[in-house]
């Protein structure tokens, strides 16, 4: 039964042709698919996922999100972190926006609300023609100016 579950799960994530491949030889996106297959094979009631679709191509992203939606429709609970606001708005029923504390909780379209975005992303928003745009500046702090403070840094005494 375990072998059958593993083969089925690898097939669901389109990785069954890599059954004999060592995990270290797989690309990052392939590893994400294999890790999801591992979870699917275990048939849990709850999926806790950290950035499940980060760093993978759009086709694979859609595949994984479709699989997770199918699990949710089967009554499973899917909890995932993501910075992909379009994905959160389009694929999740509920969202929790956090910036050191809970900023907002509710229906997924909440992540498109300008006030929620401002509270969640602090000063890293750009407004163009009245529309709010979140800047993707994940590595901006690597070369930050002296004394420059960013929303994700801890308060310093």
C-alpha positions as CSV (number, residue, x, y, z in Angstrom):
1,X,0.0,0.0,0.0
2,X,2.9,2.4,0.8
3,X,4.5,1.8,-2.5
4,X,1.3,2.3,-4.4
5,X,0.7,5.6,-2.4
6,X,4.2,6.8,-3.3
7,X,3.8,5.9,-7.0
8,X,0.4,7.7,-7.1
9,X,1.7,10.8,-5.4
10,X,4.8,11.0,-7.6
11,X,2.4,10.7,-10.6
12,X,0.2,13.5,-9.3
13,X,3.2,15.9,-9.2
14,X,4.5,14.5,-12.5
15,X,7.7,13.2,-10.9
16,X,7.1,9.4,-11.3
17,X,9.9,9.2,-13.9
18,X,12.3,10.3,-11.2
19,X,11.5,7.4,-8.8
20,X,15.1,6.2,-8.7
21,X,16.8,9.7,-8.8
22,X,18.6,10.8,-5.6
23,X,17.0,13.9,-4.1
24,X,20.3,15.8,-4.3
25,X,20.3,15.5,-8.1
26,X,16.9,17.2,-8.5
27,X,16.4,20.9,-9.2
28,X,14.8,23.1,-6.6
29,X,11.4,22.9,-8.4
30,X,11.6,19.2,-8.7
31,X,12.4,18.9,-5.0
32,X,9.4,20.9,-4.1
33,X,7.2,18.6,-6.2
34,X,8.8,15.5,-4.5
35,X,8.3,17.0,-1.0
36,X,4.6,17.6,-1.9
37,X,4.4,14.0,-3.2
38,X,5.8,12.8,0.1
39,X,3.0,14.8,1.9
40,X,0.3,13.5,-0.4
41,X,1.4,9.9,0.1
42,X,1.1,10.3,3.8
43,X,-2.5,11.4,3.4
44,X,-2.5,14.0,6.2
45,X,-5.5,15.9,7.4
46,X,-3.5,19.1,7.5
47,X,-0.9,20.5,5.1
48,X,1.5,23.1,6.5
49,X,3.5,24.6,3.7
50,X,6.2,27.3,3.7
51,X,6.3,29.1,0.3
52,X,5.2,26.0,-1.6
53,X,5.4,27.7,-5.1
54,X,8.4,30.0,-4.7
55,X,11.1,29.6,-7.3
56,X,9.2,27.3,-9.7
57,X,7.9,27.9,-13.2
58,X,4.3,29.0,-13.7
59,X,3.2,25.6,-15.1
60,X,4.5,23.7,-12.0
61,X,3.0,26.4,-9.8
62,X,-0.4,25.8,-11.3
63,X,0.0,22.1,-11.0
64,X,0.9,22.3,-7.3
65,X,-1.9,24.8,-6.5
66,X,-4.4,22.6,-8.3
67,X,-3.3,19.6,-6.2
68,X,-3.6,21.6,-3.0
69,X,-7.0,22.9,-4.0
70,X,-8.1,19.3,-4.6
71,X,-6.9,18.4,-1.2
72,X,-8.9,21.3,0.3
73,X,-12.0,20.2,-1.6
74,X,-11.6,16.7,0.0
75,X,-11.9,18.3,3.4
76,X,-8.2,18.6,4.1
77,X,-6.8,21.8,5.7
78,X,-4.1,23.6,3.7
79,X,-2.1,26.3,5.4
80,X,0.6,28.0,3.4
81,X,2.9,31.1,3.7
82,X,3.3,33.1,0.5
83,X,4.4,36.5,-0.7
84,X,2.6,35.9,-4.0
85,X,-0.5,38.1,-3.4
86,X,-2.1,37.2,-6.7
87,X,-1.9,33.5,-5.8
88,X,-3.3,34.2,-2.4
89,X,-6.2,36.2,-3.7
90,X,-7.0,33.7,-6.4
91,X,-6.4,30.4,-4.7
92,X,-7.1,30.7,-1.0
93,X,-10.4,31.1,0.8
94,X,-9.0,32.9,3.8
95,X,-5.8,34.9,4.4
96,X,-3.9,36.1,7.4
97,X,-1.7,39.2,6.8
98,X,1.1,39.5,9.3
99,X,3.8,42.1,10.0
100,X,5.1,41.3,13.5
101,X,1.5,41.0,14.5
102,X,-1.8,40.2,12.8
103,X,-2.6,42.9,10.3
104,X,-5.8,41.4,8.9
105,X,-7.7,38.1,8.6
106,X,-10.6,37.3,6.3
107,X,-11.5,36.5,2.8
108,X,-8.7,36.2,0.3
109,X,-9.4,39.4,-1.6
110,X,-8.2,41.2,1.6
111,X,-4.7,41.0,0.3
112,X,-5.6,43.4,-2.5
113,X,-6.9,46.1,-0.1
114,X,-4.5,49.1,-0.1
115,X,-4.8,49.6,3.7
116,X,-4.0,46.0,4.4
117,X,-1.0,46.2,2.0
118,X,0.2,49.3,3.7
119,X,0.0,47.8,7.1
120,X,1.6,44.5,6.0
121,X,4.4,46.0,3.8
122,X,5.1,49.3,5.5
123,X,6.8,51.8,3.4
124,X,7.6,49.4,0.6
125,X,4.6,50.4,-1.5
126,X,4.5,52.4,-4.7
127,X,1.3,54.2,-5.8
128,X,0.9,54.6,-9.5
129,X,-2.2,56.3,-10.8
130,X,-4.1,55.6,-7.6
131,X,-3.2,51.9,-7.6
132,X,-1.0,50.4,-4.9
133,X,1.9,48.3,-6.1
134,X,4.0,46.2,-3.7
135,X,7.7,46.4,-4.4
136,X,9.5,43.1,-4.4
137,X,12.7,44.1,-2.6
138,X,13.6,40.9,-0.8
139,X,17.3,41.6,-1.0
140,X,17.3,45.4,-0.7
141,X,18.7,45.3,2.8
142,X,21.9,43.7,1.6
143,X,23.2,47.1,0.5
144,X,21.1,49.3,2.8
145,X,22.3,52.8,3.6
146,X,23.6,53.3,7.1
147,X,20.7,54.1,9.4
148,X,18.1,52.9,6.9
149,X,15.3,51.0,8.6
150,X,13.0,48.5,6.9
151,X,9.6,47.2,8.0
152,X,10.9,43.6,8.6
153,X,13.7,44.6,10.9
154,X,13.3,44.1,14.7
155,X,13.1,47.2,16.8
156,X,16.5,48.1,18.1
157,X,17.1,49.8,21.4
